[in-house]
Amino acid sequence: MTDLKLFNSLTREIEPFVPVHPGEARVYSCGPTVYNYPHIGNMRAYVFADILGRTLSWKGYKLTHVINITDVGHLTDDADDGEDKLEKMAAEKAQDIWQIAKHYTEAYWEDVKALNIRQPAHWSVATDYIDEMLDFAKSIADKHCYELDSGLYFDVSTIADYGRLARAVTEDGEGRIETVEGKRNAADFAIWRKTPPGEKRQMEWDSPWGKGAPGWHLECSVMGEKLLGFPFDIHTGGIDHREIHHPNEIAQNQAFCGCGGLSEATNSGARFWMHNNFLVERSGKMSKSSGEFLRLQLLVDKGYHPLAYRMMCLQAHYRSELEFSWEGLDAALTRLKRIVAAYEKIKATPVPSELQTTSLDAFFEEEEGRFDGAISDDLNTPVALTAFESVLFAKKRKPHEKEVPLLQMDEVLGLCISSLSRKDLRVRPNTATITEAEIEDALARRKAARAQKDFATSDAIRDELTAKGVEVMDGDPLGWEWKL
């Protein structure tokens, strides 16, 4: 196998992956803030983290993956300003905040399952770690923090190389951070937020600095250390976390460990920091403030299988911007259909009775090597997909010879080829007025009419189906016959 190399956002270089603990890989991924449904741009981060985890497993490492659930502490402005997102949603809906968190956590988990994202070793829920957060904050408060009326703040001047991850440090501090009266430095951030006088939050706890709630950045430092230990191997998140959230996390980690500057990556708390780029949607409907934003269920409602979106993500490198369009999703679905149709033929072909064992010949070894080389090169899934399809569509190879290498490669890609069927990919749009059984009955009548050269009846049935939103695909090379 090729040695695994990954892009480290902290150094801005591709580096060989050498585990902190031999034979193990410990990964922490910033999870969702469960105040609303995740949009498909959010879900790209978890497809990326899933591919990373699957690649580490492919490489033979014992994987421990943690994804956190933020149910407190994340403010409406990521730059440490505004209201807590959960408290704000609870007030707007006049609902119990714990029920809101539960509802949107379960909705997120449904999307995780639909995209065939593997379950992590731990779903770490922020409010389960309040005592640990208080202990962490106490351990760094004397040397690194100061108290204001609004809470306990971290003084970024007390650690070395603050902001190196973001590459955004200036004399005026990070521009996105709002000023708070009394802060020593513009980039200082809240470790603990006091509940303002006269207010009561649904989520608040006693602390040495008054009743209140933890800062968003504190949560991930605490859960990463408790579940994986400092330093662990890889910390992942969206590229938006690279600018403020992760630099603040790193600062806390440095303070907690009493370690030096960031010329030594492990001083950050993790050996690698990895970030996926944005999913871009030009109409602006990716934002949760836009009303009917693009969530996975909307894609399903329009007749797309969720794995078509996973395919769309795989077709772009995780560090590249990915533009979403319905045409692009159509193309990804068509590619997935081709794969499923081809693999169904492989499954349907009997294995020769005289066959005892199957060993990979030079062709399969070369393609598996190309696949391994691609994913080992900073998770280059677009090239890995071409190696996978080279095996799938190889005309000079027998079907039973292809099955083992295809299944092995799909352990990384996660396209479910062993269980996904043509029928699964025919997702019924929620606007459809005709059932699949009715479509099949109409097509059977049309086929009989064409066999009798009754083209008037055949055309009439086709027009009837078209009026009900069914496209009859005569001569479709995929043999799909129809789609809604």
N, C-alpha and C positions, 0 to 999 in steps of 0.2 A: 504493500500500500504506500501511497504518497504521503509524506509528512503533512499534517494539517497546518495551514497558515491562515491567520485571521487579521483583519484590520483593527488596530487598536486606536480608538478615538483619542486616547490620552496622549499618545506619541505621534499620531497621524501617520503611522507606518504599518505595513503588513509584517507580522512577526510570527515566528513558529510558535505553535501552542505547546507549551511544556506545563503539565499540570502541577499545581502546588503540592498535591498529595498523589504520589505515583499510582497510576491505574484508575484514578478517580477524576471526575469533572463536576465541579460545584458551580451552579449557575443561578443567579437571581435576576428575575425580570420584573420591571415596574408594571404592576397591573392596573386595572381600571379604577377610577373614582366612581362609585356606584350611586350617582345621583340622577342618572338618565341612561337611556339605551346607548350602547356603543355604536358608533358609525363604522362604516367599512374601512375608513382610514385608520381608526383605532385598531381594528382587527388585523391590519397588515403587520403590526408590531408582533402579534402573537403567532401569526403564520411564520414570520422570520425567526422568532425564538424557538418555534417548534422544529423548523428545519435545522437550526443550530443544534438543538438537543438530539434530533435523529442522527445528525452527522456524527456527533460525539459518540452516540451508541454504535453507529456503523464502524467507528474507529476502535471500538472495543473498550471504551471507558465506562466505568460504573457511574451513571449519571444521577446526581441529586439536583433537581430543578425546583426552585421556589418561585411562585408568582403571588404577589400580595394583592389584597383587596383593600382599597382605601375607602373607609366608611366614615372618616373624620379627618379634619385638619387641612384638606385641600381647599384653598381659597379661590374665589371667582377670578382673581388675577394670579397667574402662576408666579408672578414676581412679588409674592408675599403681601398682597393687599386685597381688600374687599372682604366679602362675607364667606363663611364656610359654605361650600357648594351643597352639602347635605342639609345643613340648617336652612339655607335659602329655599331649597326645593320643598322641604317640609312645611315651611311657613306659607309658601305660595299655594300648596295643595291642602293646607290645614290637615296634615296627616302625621301619623307617628313616624319619626325618623328611622326607627329600627325596621319598621315594615317597608319603608321606601328602600333602604339599603338591601334588605332581603330580596325584594322584588327585582331590583336591577342587577343584583348579583346572580340570581337565577337566570335572568335573561341573558347575561353575559355568558354564563356556563352553557346555555343552549346554543349560542353562536360558536363557542369553542368546540362543542360536540359536532355541530353541523359542518364545520371546516376540517374535521378529523385532526384536530390539535390534541396531542397526547396529554393525559392528565399529569400534572407535575407531582413531585413527591409531597409537596406541601402547598395548600392554599392558605397563606398567612393573612388573617384578618386583623386590621390595625387595632381595633378596640379590644382585641384579646391580649394585647401587649402593653397596656397602659402602665402597669407596675414596672415593667422592664424599661419603658421609656423614661419614667421618672428616675429610676436608678441610673440610667445612662446620662440623663441631663444633670443629675447631682454630681456625677463623677467628673464632669467637665466644667461645671459652672464656675468654680473658684478661679480657674486659670484662663478660661476662654469666654466667659459670658458676663453680662451686666443686666441689671433689672431696670425697666422703665414702667410707667403706669400701665402700659398696654401689655407687658409681658416680659419674658426673659429672652434676651437677644444674644446671638453669637457674634463675637468680635472677630472679623475675618483677618485682622492684622496680626492675630496671635498665632497663626499657622503660616507655613511657608508655601509659596506658589499658589495662592488662592486664584481660582479662575483659569488655571492652565488648560483644563479640559475644554473650556469654551473659547479660549483664545480671544477673550473679549474684555480684558482688564484695561482700564484707562485711569488717568488721574482722577477723573470725575466718577469713577465707578461704573457699574453696569447700568446702561441707560434705561432699561425696562423697569428697574426697581424704583418704586415710589418712595419718596422721602417720608420718614416718620420722625416727628419731633423728638430730639434727644439722642438719635442714633449717632454713634461715633463715626461710622463710615457708611457711605451710601449703600454698600453691598451687604451690610450686616443684616441678619435675618432672624426671625422668631424661632426659638426652640419651644417655647410654651406661650400660649396666648391667654391672657386673663379675660374672663368674662367681664365686659364693661359694667360699671356700677348701674344698678337698676334693671339690668337685663338678666334673663335666665335662659340658658341653652338647654335643648333636650339632651345633648351629649356634653357633659362637663364633669370634671373630677377635681378633688382637692389636691393641692401641691404645695411645696414650700413657698411658691411665688403667688399663691392665691388660687381660687377656683377658676378652672378654665379647661383648655384642651391643647393637645400637642400640635406642634407645627408639622406640616406635611413632610418636610425633609427628615425630621427626626425618626419618623416611622420606619423608613427603609433602612436607615443605618442600624436601628435596633433589631429589626427582623432578619436582616442579612447576617448580622453578627451572631444572633442567637441560634439561627437554623443552619448556618454554613460555616461560621467562624471566620475571623479575619486572619490573613487574607484568604479570600476564596478566588475561584478562577475567572469567572466572567460575570459582568453586570450588563444587562441589556435594557434598551428602552427606545422610544422614538427620538428622532433628532432634536425635537423641541426640548427634551429633557437635558440635552447637552449644554444648554446655555445658562440655566439657573439651578434647576432641581438637583442635577448630579454634581455640579461643583459644590453646592451646599452640603450634599451628602458626604462628599469626599472630605470637606473641611471638618465635619463632625467626626468622621472616621480617623482622620489624622490626630484630632484632639484626644479621642478616646484611647487610641493606641499609644499616644505619646511618641509618635514617629516623626521623621523628618520630612524633607521636601519631596516633590513628585518626580524628581529625576529617577527615583526608584519606584516603579509602578505599584508595587505591592503596598507602599505606604498609603495608597488611596483607599485601601480596603479590598480591592479586587485587582487581579493581574491584568485583565482586559476590560475595557469599557467599549461596548459595541452599540451602534445606533442605526436603525433603519431610517431611510428617507421618507418623505411625505408621499401620500397618495393625493394627487391633485385633481380636482373636479372644477372645471372652468365656470360652471354656473353658480358656484358658491353654495350648493346644497349640502356640502360636507359638514358644515357647521351645525351644531345642535341648536343654535339660536335661529335657524332659518325655517323652522316649522317642520315640514315633512323631509327631514334630512335622510341621507342615504345610509340606511342600516341594512343588515343582511336580510331581514324579513321582507324589505321592499323588493329586493332582487328576486326572492322566492315568489312574492306576490305577482311579479311580472313574468314568471315562468322560467326562471333560471335556477338550476341546481346550485347549491352553495359551493360545491367543489369547482364550479366554473370560475368562481372568484379566486379560489386557491390557485387554480391553474394560471389565472391572470397574474397573480403575485409571483409565481414561479418563473414566469416568462421574462421578468425583469430582475436585475441584480438588486439585492436589498438596499444597497447604498445609492441607487439611482432613484430619481423621482419617477413615479409611476402615474401616468395620466389616466384617469378613469373616463371611459365613454361607453355607451351602450353598444357601439360597433365593436369596440375592443372586447367587451364581455361576450358578444356574439361569436367573435373569432376564437376566444378561449373555450367557449362551450363546444364549438365545432371541433376544435383540436381534441378536446376530451372525448367527444363522441367517436372520433376516429380511433382513439386509443381503446375505448371500451368495446367497440365493434370488433376490432382486430383481436383483442384478448379473448372475447367470447368465442371466436372461431378456434382459438388455441385450446380453450377449455373443452370445446365440443369435439375435438379431434381425438379419437382413441389412441392410446399409447400402444405401439406394437407389442404384441404378446411376448415376442422373443427378446425384448429389450430387458436387460438385467440392471445395468448401471449406465448413467449418463455422465460423462466427463466433459468439461468445457474444452472446446477446441480453440485454436489460435484466434479465431474471429471473436468469440465471446470473451476470451481473456483480454483481447485488445480493447473491446468496447467497455468492459467492466473497468479496465484500467483508465480509459478516457473518462468514464463516469466518476471514478474515484479521484482522478486528477482534477476534475472540474469542481467537485464539492470541497476538495482539499484546498483549492485556490480561493479562499475567502467566500465559500458557499456560492460558487458560480452555477446557480440552478439553470439559467438558460442553456448553457453548454451541456450540463448534465441531462437535461431533457432530450437533447438531440442524440446523445449516446443511448439513452433509454429507447427512443423511437427507432434508432438504427437496428437494435436487436428485435424490437417488436415487428418491424416491417421487412426484415431480412427475407428475401424470397428464396434464397438458396439454403435456408436452414429449416429443419423439420420443426413442426409446432412444439412437440414435447421437449425439444432441446432448448427452446426459448424460455420455458416457464420458470425454471429455477432462477436464472439471472434476472428476469423481469421482476419477480417477486422480491428478490433481494434489493434491487434498486428502488422498488416502490416503498420499501421500508424507510427510505430517506425522503422520497417525494411525497408520500402520504396521499396518493390518489385513489386508494381503495380498489385497485383493479381486480382483486380476487373476489370482491363481493358486489361491486357496482355493476348494474345492468342497464341495458337500453331503456327498459321501462322506468328505472329510477330517474333517468335523465329527462324523461317527459314530465316535467313539473307543470301542474295545471295552474295557469294564471287565475288570480281571484276574480277576474272579470269574465272568465269563460262561462258560456251558457250551455255548453254541450258536454256530455260525459265521454270518457274514452270508449266505453262500450258502444255508444251511439256512433262515434267516429268509425270504429272498426266495422260495425254493421253497414254503414254507408259505403265504406271502401270495398267491402265484400260485394255489395250490390253493383258498385261501379265496375269492379273487376269482371263480374259476370256479364255486364252489359258490353264491355269492351271485347270480351271473348266472342260475343255474338255480333260484333261490329255494329252495335246499337250506340253510335257515338252521340246521338242527340240525348239519350238518357244519361250516358256517361258524363257529358258536359253539364247537364242539369244538376246531377248529384254534386259535381265539383263546384258549381256556382252556389249550391245550397250550403256546402261546407265552408266556402269562402265567406259567405254572408255571416256565418257563425264564428268567424275568426280562425278557421282551420286552413292552413296552407298545404295543399296536396303537392307533393314534390316528386312528380314523375321523372324517372331517370336520375334521381339523386344518387351520386356515386357512393354515398355512405349507406344507401339502402334504408334510409330512415322513413321514407314514404310520406310522412306528414308531420306537421308541428303546429302548435297553437300560437 
